[in-house]
Every structure is written in structure tokens, then in C-alpha cells.
Amino acid sequence: MFDMKKRLSVLLAAMIFMLLLGGCASKEEQKDLSSDNKEEKLKIGMCFDSFVIERWQRDRDIFVQAAKELGAEVNIQNANGVVEEQIRQIDYFIKKDMDVIVIVCIDSDALSESVKDAKDAGIKVIAYDRLINNADIDLYISFDNEMVGTLMGEALVDNGLFGGKVIMVGGSPSDNNVSLVENAFLDVMDRNGVEVLDSTHCDGWRAELAADYIFDNKDLVNECDAIMCGNDNVASQVVNALAVQRLAGKIMVTGQDADLEACQRIVEGTQLMTVYKPVEKLAKRAAECAVALASGEELEGTDIGVIDNGKIDVPYVKLEPIMVTKDNMDETIISSGFHLKDEVYLNVK
Ligand code: BGC
């Protein structure tokens, strides 16, 4: 009896051991398989400032899709406008041993150390849409931000601002694009005898600050012919605040991004213009460059120039922005499929 019990338990132990052995072996195999996959796939980490502005979701979706088609996998992080969080997220990507980190920086002057850490770890870094200053980045890819400012200025002058008065409500002062846009805008104002009554900024691109400004500066607002807004989200707050004072449509307003609501305001007559930046081109080209850099290839293309970021001459892919007014809404926004005609003309009979 005792012998029988002993034999049975030895048999049971042997069976369990074999089962365990089988389980282990298959885990090992799995591990091998997944590490093989890992070796094949290039790893891209992408850090966003935030997704509050309509365009960035489009940037993300197109970039991820394009990178996927090129055989890379993309991990997305969103810092919700907090610089320290963005630095932590870059650090996380360094620890995760990404091949490339693509960054929409919150503060163009705050990432020198993070970029250095990434580069020391052999990771390539791309500044997406906004330049990162004083850092050894591998690429800056963006739209021509100076041209954005020029187009805003020219649209106003073409619509009678010559010798008039303008207020500037710009974006985040820590975004390098903002000074590029504003300086080019100021050049056009200068050449056309336009007086700048005042200039203010929305820290962190917080557009609600623009509405506060309009309510707090009623006299200046009454005196101006135009308000240059840093983007369409800022323009949205400005136009709402103007509407409360029955001034919407009477003061010319500019923007950028071609947000749907901005395009609606343009055809309705409460915003003069926006600047359309075909984000699809930017995101696809950035994905191509990210994969090339991750594979150790040289960047190639006639669209590559250089820009000085205070430390090095950074390879710079510069795309062309397009002015959009009521007159060319259909040829630009509708025919490219950026927005649907029905949506843009929703409130216009
Ligand atoms: C971009 C704009 C955008 C703004 C706020 C800028 O750096 O160039 O397209 O509207 O950031 O997110």
C-alpha cells in the first residue's frame, strides 16, 4: 500500500516536472520569437506638447501610420504642456532604448540636457515642427514659419491695412516658431507703415488668455483695424470676445492651422485668413526621415537645408505654408480633402 502511494507520488511529480519543462521551453521559444521581432522593428518614441490644438491629432495619426508602413513601431507620449513631464518622457524613451526620439517641444530652450542624454545613448533626435535650440539634434522638420508671418501680414495689407493699426496676440514665447512668425509679420507691417498698438502673448499657447486681453483692453481694441492672432485657437477666443462687443467681422483677424472652425469663420466673415499647413506632408516626410536615421542612413532630398540652433547647423526640412482666405477656400482646403465642403460651409447658405 505504502509502496503504491510512493510510486503514485513519484509518477505525479515526474508528470508535473515534465509539464513545467514543457511550459518553460515554450516560454523560451516565445521570448526568442519576440526578441527576433524586436530586432526587426525600428523603435520610434514621439513626444507631443499636448493635443489641445486640432492639428496635433492629425500629425500623430499620419506619422504613426506612415512609420508603421515603413516597418517601425511608434510609442506616443503627451506631456500636457508641462516641460518637466516632457523631460521625464524623453528620459523614459532613452531607458526604453528607442532608435529615434521625435519631439514637439514645449520650450525650445529647455531640452539641451535631454538631447545630450539621448545622443550619448546613441539615439537620434528629431525636432518636429518646433526647433530645439542649443542641442545636437539630427533634424528639424517644419513649415516655413517666417513665411507664415509674412502671409499673415500680406493678407492684412492686401485687405487695406496699409498705414493702419494692428494689435498682436501671439502664441507661447517659449515656442521658437512664435518669434519667427512675429518677426516676419513685423517686417511686413514696417514696410507698409502699419502701427503696432500693442503686442501680447498667450503663455503655453493658452488661448483663453487672448479673450482676457481683449476684454481688458477695450480702448486699444476699438482703435485697431486688425488683430494678428498666433493661431486659429487664439483667433477663436479673440473673435468670441469681439462678438460680445459687436466688433466681430469689423476688425480683421488672422490665424494659422486651418482649423475647421477657423475655416467656418472665414467663409462667414469673422476671420480674414488662416495659414494652411499640409500636416500630412510634414508627418509623412518626418516618418521617412525618422526611419532613415534609425537605420543609420544619411538623409537625402533636395528639400534639406540647414538652420543654426545656437549650437550646430541642423539639417532642416522646410515645407511651404499656404494662405487661405474666402477666395481660395475651395482650391486649398476643400480640394485637398483637409476639410469637407459641407462642414466648412455649415452655417453659410
Ligand atoms: C505650431 C502651430 C500650433 C501652435 C500651438 C506652433 O508651434 O506651429 O501650428 O498652432 O504651435 O500648438
Residues whose N, C-alpha, C, O or C-beta is under 5 A from the ligand:
A	BS01	BGC	I53 R130 D175 N177 W205 N231 D257
